[in-house]
Each structure stands twice: as C-alpha cells, then as structure tokens.
Amino acid sequence: MKLLMFEHCSLCFRVRMIAALKGIPLEEQVVLDDDSEAMISLVGKRVIPILVRDDGTPMLESMDMVDHIERMGDPVLTGPEQPEISDLCARILKITPYLTMPRYPLLDLPEMATIAAHDHYLVRKLKVYEDFVALRARTREFISELMPVLEDLDGRIESPDAVNGTLSKDDIRLLPLLRSAAVVKGLTFPPRVTDYFETLMARTGFKPLPVI
Ligand SMILES: N[C@@H](CCC(=O)N[C@@H](CS)C(=O)NCC(=O)O)C(=O)O
C-alpha cells in the first residue's frame, strides 16, 4: 500500500497512525504542493490523502482508509466512540487552522521542499487565510480561544493510552489534531492532554512536528 500525503496533513496522519499502531507497512510518498498532476493522474482531482491499495485501486476518504487497514489482521480500534470526542475535535478544528496553517511554510516540510511548492502552498492558502503574518501576530488570541476547549478535553481523557480508555476511532480523530496543534510555540497542553499526546505519539513511533 502507498499513501500519497503531505507531512503536515492531519487526515494523512490518521492513516499513518492506524498503519503504525497495527505494524502494517505503508509506503509514504510525500507530494510536492505544486505537483497536482501526481494526484490528478491517479484520481482525476487534486486531493490528499490518497491510499493506493496493493491491487492498484485508489481510496479517497481517510476514514475509509483507516477502516481498510483496520480490517487487516487483529483489530486495534476495539473501544467505544463517544460523540463528545467528535464534538471536541470539531471545536478544536474551528480554531487550530488559524495557528497551524501560517506556521507550516516555516517548518521546512518535504511537501514545500522547492520554492515553487512552497509558494504554491502560500498562493493556495492565502486565498482563504489572506495574511499569514497577521494571523501569526494573533497567536495569543487564538491560543486563548483554544485553551478552554483543551481543558474540556483534559476532563474527558480516560487514559494516556486511549481517550476513551480503549483505542477507538476517536483516537484516530483526535491525535492527528493534537499533532498539528503541537507545532504552536507557546501553546501548552493541559496535563492529561500532554500525557495522552506523548504516550500515543510514542506508541505510533512518529516524532512530533517541529515547533515554531
Ligand atoms: N474527506 C476527505 C477530505 C480530504 C481533504 O479535504 N483533503 C484536503 C487536504 S487535508 C485537500 O485535499 N485539499 C486540497 C489540496 O491540498 O490542494 C478525507 O477525509 O480524506
């Protein structure tokens, strides 16, 4: 199996996470941001992640990819899901892009390894986010908005090994969002969130992204 991905992409990390948790080999192919052809030639449109199965069939939905990998060998996502965790993920996602998107181009990520790819990302994202410098200057304000959500999450974490006590798709939703948020210098996760993040990241074997 091959995953076309961006290093910063949290949906891609869902797929990388389940493969790592299950010890299933996954070939990771980082796509340059300006290489739309790599995606279009496979699935007819620009989208990431794309999982190319061993029979050559591409998959386009990250949670379908997670289900596909979860069906291989012994299951690991055996715990219950809680709607409150999905809701918390949605609340986190309303704020974190304003902190993370303006930082990714500063992190020396492989999807922006050329100036063309780097500037392609900027042109694409600035259509939505308008001014990355201005957003980075509002870091304290966005962190203040995010902290109460992370405090609510802190109160809901049942174990450092799994948000609901036993691994479930809620962990697949949550850990990638925390991995993205953790790029923000000055953002300190509450204690149980920190413990959860560090424990589960260590279990996946992936290092956190750089902090800036
Ligand atoms: N529902 C899809 C959503 C995929 C998606 O929205 N991907 C975004 C990146 S995270 C994308 O392809 N954006 C277009 C681009 O990067 O040009 C999934 O969960 O895999």
The ligand as a Tripos MOL2 file, in Angstrom:
@<TRIPOS>MOLECULE
LIG
   20    19     1     0     0
SMALL
NO_CHARGES

@<TRIPOS>ATOM
      1 N1        -12.8950   13.6060    3.2560 N.3       1 LIG1
      2 C1        -11.5240   13.5840    2.7790 C.3       1 LIG1
      3 C2        -11.0480   15.0220    2.7510 C.3       1 LIG1
      4 C3         -9.7400   15.1860    2.0660 C.3       1 LIG1
      5 C4         -9.3210   16.6530    2.0520 C.2       1 LIG1
      6 O1        -10.1160   17.5680    2.2620 O.2       1 LIG1
      7 N2         -8.0480   16.8790    1.7900 N.am      1 LIG1
      8 C5         -7.5150   18.2250    1.7080 C.3       1 LIG1
      9 C6         -6.2060   18.3550    2.4420 C.3       1 LIG1
     10 S1         -6.3210   17.9600    4.1300 S.3       1 LIG1
     11 C7         -7.1740   18.5150    0.2930 C.2       1 LIG1
     12 O2         -7.0140   17.6070   -0.4970 O.2       1 LIG1
     13 N3         -7.0470   19.7780   -0.0550 N.am      1 LIG1
     14 C8         -6.6900   20.1470   -1.3880 C.3       1 LIG1
     15 C9         -5.2550   20.4500   -1.5540 C.2       1 LIG1
     16 O3         -4.4370   20.1750   -0.6620 O.co2     1 LIG1
     17 O4         -4.9730   21.0060   -2.6040 O.co2     1 LIG1
     18 C10       -10.7060   12.6990    3.7270 C.2       1 LIG1
     19 O5        -11.0670   12.5890    4.9120 O.co2     1 LIG1
     20 O6         -9.7330   12.1040    3.2990 O.co2     1 LIG1
@<TRIPOS>BOND
     1     1     2 1
     2     2     3 1
     3     2    18 1
     4     3     4 1
     5     4     5 1
     6     5     6 2
     7     5     7 1
     8     7     8 1
     9     8     9 1
    10     8    11 1
    11     9    10 1
    12    11    12 2
    13    11    13 1
    14    13    14 1
    15    14    15 1
    16    15    16 2
    17    15    17 1
    18    18    19 2
    19    18    20 1
@<TRIPOS>SUBSTRUCTURE
     1 LIG1         1 GROUP 0 **** ****
